[in-house]
Amino acid sequence: MLDNLTQRLSGVIKTLRGEARLTESNVQEAMREVRLALLEADVALPVVRDFIATVKEKALGQDVIGSLTPGQALVGVVHRELTALMGGANAELNLAVVPPAVILMAGLQGSGKTTSAGKLAKFLTEERKKKPLLVSCDVYRPAAIEQLKLLAEQTGVAFFPSDASQAPLDIARAALEFARTHYNDVLIVDTAGRLAVDEAMMKEIAALHAALNPAETLFVVDSMQGQDAVNVAKAFSDALPLTGIVLTKLDGDARGGAALSVKSVTGKPVKFSGTGEKLTGLEVFHPERMASRILGMGDVLSLVEEARKSVDIDEAKRFAEKLRKGKGFDLEDFRQQLVQMKKMGGLSAVVDKLPAQIAQAAANSQFGDQQMRRMEGVICSMTPQERAHPDLIKATRKRRIAAGAGVQVQEVNRLLKQYEQMRTMMKTMQKGGLARMMRGMKGMLPGMR
């Protein structure tokens, strides 16, 4: 998301290199480029106008202090203002009410509302140690109730049954009573959407809001809608007392202007961002981290948090202990590293949070998610003895392994080469040579130099 904006802003910074200070002339030129980049990203025009005015005012005449170049000084100003534009700080869910705390999910059809409800239930169960109950009040969209039921089963969360013959208000009241009597501390209500904002939908969701008195009313918006997403958000904000926004499909080929516009237009904070269809694809929205990603600085904090949630700690300790004892790095260890990467959402999910230069190198390389799956398949075609002793793998064995994995022999050779590079890097790590380790990484991702 926002890759084009990141590239354009990086270009602006490069043009300012070598200048002694930020002047009205060079800031004016830089702001023109930033303005075009924001408009191309589909950020709302009033938001762009205010943002440019603020940045220009704060950047003009700012002296370069210490080792800072004008480009770096402007990055600091833009980063602070982007963070402020998206809310300043992350906004937590407010569930400090008498249980059950009701979370009402609102939004248009196709925005990812039902999937987000399932993701939120998983998040609350695992991260907040809550006991949520899911219920669908969408009696219009075919299979909407069945979809939410399936998501509840996948997450192991309680589901309150309903059917299309019931009135949404009756379903909601019955679910609330069930949650009270069965000690569910959170009730997540998935409401009906339409293809466009209409009066009937707004009346229905307003009635649900009045009956349930929710602690949180979250508006789910598709970030791929661009400017339309902002208009829809404004309509819902006028009709409902929203408490927060959930941005979905941030991993799509969107220009992503909704992420920058929606807080300014609605006055409500973005609380979560969603990616993909996997139930783990929901993150707490941190404006400062998103600003860093937009400016190509990466988001290492979110990457560390994702690793903490996904990585098998016992397996990591076993691996570290094995290296410490000098037992070496074999192909089974290599396979385990691929599995751990997959748990974190695959290489693409990790790359998205890396600084721009490293992310670009990974994007230019052949080492993608598909390649990782193929490598895992090749290793799984080997015998335990071959995984423990890769030196045994000669021509005949390579042909057998390739046939078992359904790939060409060249793929087996490529895997063994990458394994050798990884093993060399592990040996360097054992000796404590960080600089040598970084040099050893050059071959891991073609394109990294």
Contacts in CASP RR format, 6 or more apart in sequence:
PFRMAT RR
TARGET T0000
AUTHOR 0000-0000-0000
METHOD contacts of the structure
MODEL  1
MLDNLTQRLSGVIKTLRGEARLTESNVQEAMREVRLALLEADVALPVVRD
FIATVKEKALGQDVIGSLTPGQALVGVVHRELTALMGGANAELNLAVVPP
AVILMAGLQGSGKTTSAGKLAKFLTEERKKKPLLVSCDVYRPAAIEQLKL
LAEQTGVAFFPSDASQAPLDIARAALEFARTHYNDVLIVDTAGRLAVDEA
MMKEIAALHAALNPAETLFVVDSMQGQDAVNVAKAFSDALPLTGIVLTKL
DGDARGGAALSVKSVTGKPVKFSGTGEKLTGLEVFHPERMASRILGMGDV
LSLVEEARKSVDIDEAKRFAEKLRKGKGFDLEDFRQQLVQMKKMGGLSAV
VDKLPAQIAQAAANSQFGDQQMRRMEGVICSMTPQERAHPDLIKATRKRR
IAAGAGVQVQEVNRLLKQYEQMRTMMKTMQKGGLARMMRGMKGMLPGMR
1 223 0 8 1.000
1 250 0 8 1.000
1 251 0 8 1.000
1 252 0 8 1.000
1 254 0 8 1.000
1 256 0 8 1.000
1 259 0 8 1.000
1 352 0 8 1.000
2 41 0 8 1.000
2 255 0 8 1.000
2 256 0 8 1.000
2 257 0 8 1.000
2 259 0 8 1.000
2 293 0 8 1.000
2 294 0 8 1.000
4 37 0 8 1.000
4 40 0 8 1.000
4 41 0 8 1.000
4 255 0 8 1.000
5 37 0 8 1.000
5 38 0 8 1.000
5 40 0 8 1.000
5 41 0 8 1.000
5 255 0 8 1.000
5 256 0 8 1.000
5 294 0 8 1.000
6 293 0 8 1.000
6 294 0 8 1.000
6 295 0 8 1.000
6 296 0 8 1.000
6 356 0 8 1.000
8 33 0 8 1.000
8 34 0 8 1.000
8 36 0 8 1.000
8 37 0 8 1.000
8 40 0 8 1.000
9 34 0 8 1.000
9 37 0 8 1.000
9 78 0 8 1.000
9 294 0 8 1.000
9 295 0 8 1.000
9 296 0 8 1.000
10 295 0 8 1.000
10 296 0 8 1.000
10 356 0 8 1.000
11 33 0 8 1.000
12 30 0 8 1.000
12 33 0 8 1.000
12 34 0 8 1.000
12 37 0 8 1.000
12 74 0 8 1.000
13 71 0 8 1.000
13 72 0 8 1.000
13 74 0 8 1.000
13 75 0 8 1.000
15 26 0 8 1.000
15 29 0 8 1.000
15 30 0 8 1.000
15 33 0 8 1.000
16 22 0 8 1.000
16 26 0 8 1.000
16 30 0 8 1.000
16 69 0 8 1.000
16 70 0 8 1.000
16 71 0 8 1.000
16 74 0 8 1.000
17 69 0 8 1.000
17 70 0 8 1.000
17 71 0 8 1.000
18 69 0 8 1.000
18 70 0 8 1.000
19 26 0 8 1.000
19 69 0 8 1.000
19 70 0 8 1.000
19 71 0 8 1.000
20 64 0 8 1.000
20 70 0 8 1.000
21 61 0 8 1.000
21 62 0 8 1.000
21 63 0 8 1.000
21 64 0 8 1.000
21 70 0 8 1.000
22 59 0 8 1.000
22 60 0 8 1.000
22 61 0 8 1.000
22 62 0 8 1.000
22 64 0 8 1.000
22 70 0 8 1.000
22 71 0 8 1.000
22 73 0 8 1.000
22 74 0 8 1.000
23 60 0 8 1.000
23 61 0 8 1.000
24 60 0 8 1.000
24 61 0 8 1.000
26 70 0 8 1.000
27 56 0 8 1.000
27 59 0 8 1.000
27 60 0 8 1.000
27 61 0 8 1.000
27 74 0 8 1.000
28 56 0 8 1.000
30 74 0 8 1.000
31 52 0 8 1.000
31 55 0 8 1.000
31 56 0 8 1.000
34 52 0 8 1.000
34 55 0 8 1.000
34 78 0 8 1.000
35 48 0 8 1.000
35 52 0 8 1.000
38 47 0 8 1.000
38 48 0 8 1.000
38 51 0 8 1.000
38 52 0 8 1.000
38 257 0 8 1.000
38 260 0 8 1.000
39 45 0 8 1.000
39 48 0 8 1.000
40 255 0 8 1.000
41 255 0 8 1.000
41 256 0 8 1.000
41 257 0 8 1.000
41 260 0 8 1.000
42 226 0 8 1.000
42 227 0 8 1.000
42 255 0 8 1.000
42 256 0 8 1.000
42 257 0 8 1.000
42 258 0 8 1.000
43 51 0 8 1.000
43 257 0 8 1.000
43 260 0 8 1.000
43 261 0 8 1.000
44 227 0 8 1.000
44 230 0 8 1.000
44 257 0 8 1.000
44 261 0 8 1.000
44 264 0 8 1.000
44 265 0 8 1.000
46 264 0 8 1.000
47 85 0 8 1.000
47 260 0 8 1.000
47 261 0 8 1.000
47 264 0 8 1.000
47 265 0 8 1.000
50 264 0 8 1.000
51 81 0 8 1.000
51 82 0 8 1.000
51 85 0 8 1.000
54 81 0 8 1.000
55 77 0 8 1.000
55 78 0 8 1.000
55 81 0 8 1.000
58 77 0 8 1.000
58 80 0 8 1.000
58 81 0 8 1.000
59 73 0 8 1.000
59 74 0 8 1.000
59 77 0 8 1.000
62 73 0 8 1.000
62 77 0 8 1.000
64 70 0 8 1.000
64 73 0 8 1.000
65 73 0 8 1.000
75 295 0 8 1.000
78 295 0 8 1.000
79 288 0 8 1.000
79 291 0 8 1.000
79 292 0 8 1.000
79 295 0 8 1.000
79 297 0 8 1.000
82 260 0 8 1.000
82 287 0 8 1.000
82 290 0 8 1.000
82 291 0 8 1.000
82 294 0 8 1.000
82 295 0 8 1.000
83 287 0 8 1.000
83 288 0 8 1.000
83 291 0 8 1.000
84 287 0 8 1.000
85 260 0 8 1.000
85 263 0 8 1.000
85 264 0 8 1.000
85 287 0 8 1.000
86 259 0 8 1.000
86 260 0 8 1.000
86 263 0 8 1.000
86 270 0 8 1.000
86 285 0 8 1.000
86 287 0 8 1.000
86 290 0 8 1.000
86 291 0 8 1.000
87 263 0 8 1.000
87 269 0 8 1.000
87 270 0 8 1.000
87 287 0 8 1.000
88 287 0 8 1.000
88 288 0 8 1.000
89 286 0 8 1.000
89 287 0 8 1.000
89 288 0 8 1.000
90 269 0 8 1.000
90 271 0 8 1.000
90 284 0 8 1.000
90 285 0 8 1.000
90 286 0 8 1.000
90 287 0 8 1.000
91 244 0 8 1.000
91 269 0 8 1.000
91 270 0 8 1.000
91 271 0 8 1.000
91 285 0 8 1.000
92 271 0 8 1.000
92 284 0 8 1.000
93 103 0 8 1.000
93 128 0 8 1.000
93 216 0 8 1.000
93 271 0 8 1.000
94 215 0 8 1.000
94 216 0 8 1.000
94 243 0 8 1.000
95 101 0 8 1.000
95 128 0 8 1.000
95 130 0 8 1.000
95 185 0 8 1.000
95 186 0 8 1.000
95 215 0 8 1.000
95 216 0 8 1.000
97 215 0 8 1.000
99 179 0 8 1.000
99 180 0 8 1.000
99 183 0 8 1.000
99 184 0 8 1.000
99 185 0 8 1.000
99 186 0 8 1.000
100 133 0 8 1.000
100 176 0 8 1.000
100 179 0 8 1.000
100 180 0 8 1.000
100 184 0 8 1.000
100 185 0 8 1.000
100 186 0 8 1.000
100 187 0 8 1.000
101 185 0 8 1.000
101 186 0 8 1.000
101 187 0 8 1.000
101 214 0 8 1.000
101 215 0 8 1.000
101 216 0 8 1.000
102 176 0 8 1.000
102 186 0 8 1.000
102 187 0 8 1.000
102 189 0 8 1.000
102 212 0 8 1.000
102 213 0 8 1.000
102 214 0 8 1.000
102 215 0 8 1.000
102 216 0 8 1.000
103 120 0 8 1.000
103 186 0 8 1.000
103 187 0 8 1.000
103 188 0 8 1.000
103 189 0 8 1.000
103 214 0 8 1.000
103 215 0 8 1.000
103 216 0 8 1.000
103 217 0 8 1.000
103 218 0 8 1.000
104 189 0 8 1.000
104 191 0 8 1.000
104 205 0 8 1.000
104 208 0 8 1.000
104 209 0 8 1.000
104 212 0 8 1.000
104 214 0 8 1.000
104 216 0 8 1.000
104 217 0 8 1.000
104 218 0 8 1.000
105 113 0 8 1.000
105 116 0 8 1.000
105 117 0 8 1.000
105 120 0 8 1.000
105 188 0 8 1.000
105 189 0 8 1.000
105 190 0 8 1.000
105 191 0 8 1.000
105 218 0 8 1.000
105 220 0 8 1.000
105 246 0 8 1.000
106 113 0 8 1.000
106 191 0 8 1.000
106 205 0 8 1.000
106 217 0 8 1.000
106 218 0 8 1.000
106 219 0 8 1.000
106 220 0 8 1.000
106 236 0 8 1.000
106 240 0 8 1.000
106 242 0 8 1.000
107 113 0 8 1.000
107 191 0 8 1.000
107 193 0 8 1.000
107 219 0 8 1.000
107 220 0 8 1.000
107 221 0 8 1.000
107 232 0 8 1.000
107 236 0 8 1.000
108 193 0 8 1.000
108 194 0 8 1.000
108 195 0 8 1.000
108 196 0 8 1.000
108 197 0 8 1.000
108 222 0 8 1.000
108 232 0 8 1.000
109 141 0 8 1.000
109 192 0 8 1.000
109 193 0 8 1.000
109 194 0 8 1.000
109 195 0 8 1.000
110 222 0 8 1.000
111 220 0 8 1.000
111 221 0 8 1.000
111 222 0 8 1.000
111 225 0 8 1.000
111 248 0 8 1.000
112 220 0 8 1.000
112 222 0 8 1.000
112 248 0 8 1.000
112 249 0 8 1.000
113 190 0 8 1.000
113 191 0 8 1.000
113 193 0 8 1.000
113 220 0 8 1.000
114 136 0 8 1.000
114 138 0 8 1.000
114 144 0 8 1.000
114 147 0 8 1.000
114 148 0 8 1.000
114 151 0 8 1.000
114 190 0 8 1.000
115 151 0 8 1.000
115 248 0 8 1.000
115 277 0 8 1.000
116 218 0 8 1.000
116 220 0 8 1.000
116 246 0 8 1.000
116 248 0 8 1.000
116 272 0 8 1.000
116 274 0 8 1.000
116 282 0 8 1.000
117 134 0 8 1.000
117 148 0 8 1.000
117 151 0 8 1.000
117 188 0 8 1.000
117 190 0 8 1.000
118 134 0 8 1.000
118 148 0 8 1.000
118 151 0 8 1.000
118 152 0 8 1.000
118 155 0 8 1.000
118 157 0 8 1.000
118 188 0 8 1.000
118 279 0 8 1.000
119 274 0 8 1.000
119 279 0 8 1.000
119 280 0 8 1.000
119 281 0 8 1.000
119 282 0 8 1.000
120 132 0 8 1.000
120 188 0 8 1.000
120 246 0 8 1.000
120 272 0 8 1.000
120 282 0 8 1.000
121 132 0 8 1.000
121 134 0 8 1.000
121 151 0 8 1.000
121 152 0 8 1.000
121 155 0 8 1.000
121 157 0 8 1.000
121 188 0 8 1.000
122 155 0 8 1.000
122 157 0 8 1.000
122 279 0 8 1.000
122 280 0 8 1.000
122 282 0 8 1.000
123 272 0 8 1.000
123 282 0 8 1.000
124 130 0 8 1.000
124 132 0 8 1.000
124 186 0 8 1.000
124 188 0 8 1.000
125 131 0 8 1.000
125 132 0 8 1.000
125 155 0 8 1.000
125 156 0 8 1.000
125 157 0 8 1.000
126 309 0 8 1.000
130 185 0 8 1.000
130 186 0 8 1.000
131 158 0 8 1.000
131 183 0 8 1.000
131 184 0 8 1.000
131 185 0 8 1.000
131 186 0 8 1.000
132 157 0 8 1.000
132 158 0 8 1.000
132 184 0 8 1.000
132 185 0 8 1.000
132 186 0 8 1.000
132 187 0 8 1.000
132 188 0 8 1.000
133 157 0 8 1.000
133 158 0 8 1.000
133 159 0 8 1.000
133 160 0 8 1.000
133 175 0 8 1.000
133 178 0 8 1.000
133 179 0 8 1.000
133 182 0 8 1.000
133 184 0 8 1.000
133 186 0 8 1.000
133 187 0 8 1.000
133 188 0 8 1.000
134 148 0 8 1.000
134 151 0 8 1.000
134 152 0 8 1.000
134 157 0 8 1.000
134 158 0 8 1.000
134 159 0 8 1.000
134 160 0 8 1.000
134 188 0 8 1.000
134 190 0 8 1.000
135 148 0 8 1.000
135 159 0 8 1.000
135 160 0 8 1.000
135 162 0 8 1.000
135 171 0 8 1.000
135 172 0 8 1.000
135 175 0 8 1.000
135 187 0 8 1.000
135 188 0 8 1.000
135 189 0 8 1.000
135 190 0 8 1.000
136 144 0 8 1.000
136 145 0 8 1.000
136 147 0 8 1.000
136 148 0 8 1.000
136 149 0 8 1.000
136 162 0 8 1.000
136 171 0 8 1.000
136 190 0 8 1.000
137 162 0 8 1.000
137 168 0 8 1.000
137 171 0 8 1.000
137 172 0 8 1.000
137 189 0 8 1.000
137 190 0 8 1.000
137 191 0 8 1.000
137 192 0 8 1.000
137 208 0 8 1.000
138 144 0 8 1.000
138 145 0 8 1.000
138 168 0 8 1.000
138 190 0 8 1.000
138 191 0 8 1.000
138 192 0 8 1.000
138 193 0 8 1.000
139 145 0 8 1.000
139 162 0 8 1.000
139 163 0 8 1.000
139 164 0 8 1.000
139 165 0 8 1.000
139 166 0 8 1.000
139 167 0 8 1.000
139 168 0 8 1.000
139 171 0 8 1.000
139 192 0 8 1.000
140 164 0 8 1.000
140 192 0 8 1.000
140 193 0 8 1.000
141 192 0 8 1.000
141 193 0 8 1.000
144 190 0 8 1.000
144 192 0 8 1.000
145 161 0 8 1.000
145 162 0 8 1.000
145 163 0 8 1.000
145 164 0 8 1.000
148 159 0 8 1.000
148 190 0 8 1.000
149 159 0 8 1.000
149 161 0 8 1.000
151 279 0 8 1.000
152 158 0 8 1.000
152 159 0 8 1.000
153 159 0 8 1.000
154 279 0 8 1.000
155 279 0 8 1.000
158 182 0 8 1.000
158 184 0 8 1.000
160 171 0 8 1.000
160 174 0 8 1.000
160 175 0 8 1.000
160 178 0 8 1.000
160 179 0 8 1.000
162 171 0 8 1.000
162 175 0 8 1.000
168 191 0 8 1.000
168 192 0 8 1.000
168 204 0 8 1.000
168 208 0 8 1.000
169 207 0 8 1.000
169 208 0 8 1.000
169 211 0 8 1.000
172 189 0 8 1.000
172 208 0 8 1.000
172 211 0 8 1.000
172 212 0 8 1.000
173 211 0 8 1.000
175 187 0 8 1.000
175 189 0 8 1.000
176 187 0 8 1.000
176 212 0 8 1.000
178 184 0 8 1.000
179 187 0 8 1.000
187 212 0 8 1.000
189 208 0 8 1.000
189 212 0 8 1.000
189 214 0 8 1.000
191 204 0 8 1.000
191 205 0 8 1.000
191 208 0 8 1.000
192 201 0 8 1.000
192 204 0 8 1.000
192 205 0 8 1.000
193 201 0 8 1.000
194 200 0 8 1.000
194 201 0 8 1.000
197 232 0 8 1.000
197 235 0 8 1.000
197 236 0 8 1.000
202 235 0 8 1.000
202 239 0 8 1.000
202 240 0 8 1.000
205 239 0 8 1.000
205 240 0 8 1.000
206 239 0 8 1.000
206 240 0 8 1.000
209 217 0 8 1.000
209 240 0 8 1.000
209 241 0 8 1.000
215 243 0 8 1.000
216 243 0 8 1.000
216 244 0 8 1.000
217 240 0 8 1.000
217 241 0 8 1.000
217 242 0 8 1.000
217 243 0 8 1.000
217 244 0 8 1.000
218 242 0 8 1.000
218 243 0 8 1.000
218 244 0 8 1.000
218 245 0 8 1.000
218 246 0 8 1.000
218 271 0 8 1.000
218 272 0 8 1.000
219 233 0 8 1.000
219 236 0 8 1.000
219 237 0 8 1.000
219 240 0 8 1.000
219 242 0 8 1.000
219 244 0 8 1.000
219 245 0 8 1.000
219 246 0 8 1.000
219 266 0 8 1.000
219 268 0 8 1.000
220 245 0 8 1.000
220 246 0 8 1.000
220 248 0 8 1.000
221 229 0 8 1.000
221 232 0 8 1.000
221 233 0 8 1.000
221 245 0 8 1.000
221 246 0 8 1.000
221 247 0 8 1.000
221 248 0 8 1.000
221 258 0 8 1.000
221 262 0 8 1.000
222 229 0 8 1.000
222 248 0 8 1.000
222 249 0 8 1.000
222 258 0 8 1.000
223 229 0 8 1.000
223 247 0 8 1.000
223 248 0 8 1.000
223 249 0 8 1.000
223 250 0 8 1.000
223 252 0 8 1.000
223 254 0 8 1.000
223 256 0 8 1.000
223 257 0 8 1.000
223 258 0 8 1.000
223 259 0 8 1.000
224 249 0 8 1.000
224 252 0 8 1.000
224 253 0 8 1.000
224 254 0 8 1.000
224 256 0 8 1.000
225 232 0 8 1.000
225 258 0 8 1.000
226 254 0 8 1.000
226 255 0 8 1.000
226 256 0 8 1.000
226 257 0 8 1.000
226 258 0 8 1.000
227 257 0 8 1.000
227 261 0 8 1.000
229 258 0 8 1.000
229 261 0 8 1.000
229 262 0 8 1.000
230 258 0 8 1.000
230 261 0 8 1.000
230 262 0 8 1.000
230 265 0 8 1.000
233 245 0 8 1.000
233 258 0 8 1.000
233 262 0 8 1.000
233 265 0 8 1.000
233 266 0 8 1.000
234 265 0 8 1.000
234 266 0 8 1.000
236 242 0 8 1.000
236 266 0 8 1.000
237 265 0 8 1.000
237 266 0 8 1.000
237 267 0 8 1.000
237 268 0 8 1.000
242 266 0 8 1.000
242 268 0 8 1.000
243 268 0 8 1.000
244 268 0 8 1.000
244 269 0 8 1.000
244 270 0 8 1.000
244 271 0 8 1.000
245 262 0 8 1.000
245 263 0 8 1.000
245 266 0 8 1.000
245 268 0 8 1.000
245 269 0 8 1.000
245 270 0 8 1.000
245 271 0 8 1.000
246 270 0 8 1.000
246 271 0 8 1.000
246 272 0 8 1.000
246 273 0 8 1.000
246 274 0 8 1.000
247 258 0 8 1.000
247 259 0 8 1.000
247 262 0 8 1.000
247 270 0 8 1.000
247 272 0 8 1.000
247 273 0 8 1.000
247 274 0 8 1.000
247 285 0 8 1.000
248 273 0 8 1.000
248 274 0 8 1.000
249 274 0 8 1.000
249 275 0 8 1.000
249 276 0 8 1.000
250 256 0 8 1.000
250 259 0 8 1.000
250 273 0 8 1.000
250 274 0 8 1.000
250 275 0 8 1.000
251 274 0 8 1.000
251 275 0 8 1.000
251 276 0 8 1.000
251 348 0 8 1.000
251 349 0 8 1.000
251 352 0 8 1.000
259 270 0 8 1.000
259 273 0 8 1.000
259 290 0 8 1.000
262 268 0 8 1.000
262 270 0 8 1.000
263 269 0 8 1.000
263 270 0 8 1.000
269 285 0 8 1.000
270 285 0 8 1.000
270 287 0 8 1.000
271 284 0 8 1.000
271 285 0 8 1.000
272 282 0 8 1.000
272 283 0 8 1.000
272 284 0 8 1.000
272 285 0 8 1.000
273 282 0 8 1.000
273 283 0 8 1.000
273 285 0 8 1.000
273 290 0 8 1.000
274 281 0 8 1.000
274 282 0 8 1.000
274 283 0 8 1.000
275 281 0 8 1.000
275 283 0 8 1.000
275 349 0 8 1.000
278 345 0 8 1.000
280 309 0 8 1.000
280 310 0 8 1.000
280 345 0 8 1.000
283 302 0 8 1.000
286 301 0 8 1.000
286 302 0 8 1.000
289 299 0 8 1.000
289 301 0 8 1.000
289 302 0 8 1.000
290 299 0 8 1.000
292 298 0 8 1.000
292 299 0 8 1.000
293 299 0 8 1.000
293 352 0 8 1.000
293 353 0 8 1.000
296 355 0 8 1.000
296 356 0 8 1.000
296 359 0 8 1.000
297 355 0 8 1.000
297 356 0 8 1.000
298 353 0 8 1.000
298 354 0 8 1.000
298 355 0 8 1.000
298 356 0 8 1.000
298 359 0 8 1.000
299 353 0 8 1.000
300 353 0 8 1.000
300 354 0 8 1.000
302 353 0 8 1.000
303 350 0 8 1.000
303 353 0 8 1.000
303 354 0 8 1.000
306 344 0 8 1.000
306 345 0 8 1.000
306 349 0 8 1.000
306 350 0 8 1.000
306 353 0 8 1.000
307 344 0 8 1.000
310 340 0 8 1.000
310 343 0 8 1.000
310 344 0 8 1.000
310 345 0 8 1.000
311 340 0 8 1.000
311 343 0 8 1.000
311 344 0 8 1.000
312 340 0 8 1.000
312 343 0 8 1.000
315 336 0 8 1.000
315 340 0 8 1.000
316 340 0 8 1.000
319 333 0 8 1.000
319 336 0 8 1.000
322 328 0 8 1.000
322 333 0 8 1.000
323 329 0 8 1.000
323 426 0 8 1.000
323 429 0 8 1.000
323 430 0 8 1.000
324 430 0 8 1.000
326 430 0 8 1.000
328 423 0 8 1.000
328 426 0 8 1.000
328 427 0 8 1.000
329 422 0 8 1.000
329 423 0 8 1.000
329 426 0 8 1.000
329 427 0 8 1.000
330 387 0 8 1.000
330 388 0 8 1.000
330 389 0 8 1.000
330 390 0 8 1.000
331 379 0 8 1.000
331 382 0 8 1.000
331 386 0 8 1.000
331 387 0 8 1.000
331 388 0 8 1.000
331 390 0 8 1.000
331 419 0 8 1.000
332 379 0 8 1.000
332 384 0 8 1.000
332 387 0 8 1.000
332 388 0 8 1.000
334 379 0 8 1.000
334 419 0 8 1.000
334 422 0 8 1.000
335 376 0 8 1.000
335 379 0 8 1.000
335 380 0 8 1.000
335 387 0 8 1.000
337 422 0 8 1.000
338 372 0 8 1.000
338 375 0 8 1.000
338 376 0 8 1.000
338 379 0 8 1.000
339 376 0 8 1.000
341 347 0 8 1.000
341 350 0 8 1.000
341 372 0 8 1.000
342 372 0 8 1.000
342 376 0 8 1.000
344 350 0 8 1.000
346 369 0 8 1.000
346 372 0 8 1.000
347 362 0 8 1.000
347 367 0 8 1.000
347 368 0 8 1.000
347 369 0 8 1.000
347 372 0 8 1.000
348 368 0 8 1.000
348 369 0 8 1.000
351 358 0 8 1.000
351 359 0 8 1.000
351 362 0 8 1.000
351 363 0 8 1.000
352 359 0 8 1.000
354 362 0 8 1.000
358 448 0 8 1.000
361 445 0 8 1.000
361 447 0 8 1.000
361 448 0 8 1.000
362 368 0 8 1.000
362 445 0 8 1.000
362 448 0 8 1.000
364 446 0 8 1.000
364 447 0 8 1.000
365 445 0 8 1.000
365 446 0 8 1.000
365 447 0 8 1.000
365 448 0 8 1.000
366 446 0 8 1.000
367 418 0 8 1.000
367 444 0 8 1.000
367 445 0 8 1.000
367 446 0 8 1.000
374 405 0 8 1.000
374 407 0 8 1.000
374 411 0 8 1.000
375 415 0 8 1.000
375 418 0 8 1.000
377 405 0 8 1.000
378 401 0 8 1.000
378 402 0 8 1.000
378 405 0 8 1.000
378 407 0 8 1.000
378 411 0 8 1.000
378 412 0 8 1.000
378 415 0 8 1.000
379 387 0 8 1.000
379 415 0 8 1.000
380 405 0 8 1.000
381 400 0 8 1.000
381 401 0 8 1.000
381 402 0 8 1.000
381 404 0 8 1.000
381 405 0 8 1.000
382 393 0 8 1.000
382 401 0 8 1.000
385 392 0 8 1.000
386 392 0 8 1.000
386 393 0 8 1.000
386 397 0 8 1.000
386 401 0 8 1.000
390 416 0 8 1.000
390 419 0 8 1.000
393 401 0 8 1.000
393 412 0 8 1.000
393 416 0 8 1.000
398 409 0 8 1.000
398 412 0 8 1.000
398 413 0 8 1.000
399 409 0 8 1.000
401 412 0 8 1.000
402 408 0 8 1.000
402 409 0 8 1.000
402 411 0 8 1.000
402 412 0 8 1.000
405 411 0 8 1.000
405 412 0 8 1.000
418 444 0 8 1.000
421 440 0 8 1.000
421 443 0 8 1.000
421 444 0 8 1.000
422 444 0 8 1.000
424 440 0 8 1.000
425 437 0 8 1.000
425 440 0 8 1.000
425 441 0 8 1.000
425 444 0 8 1.000
428 436 0 8 1.000
428 437 0 8 1.000
428 440 0 8 1.000
429 437 0 8 1.000
441 448 0 8 1.000
442 448 0 8 1.000
442 449 0 8 1.000
END
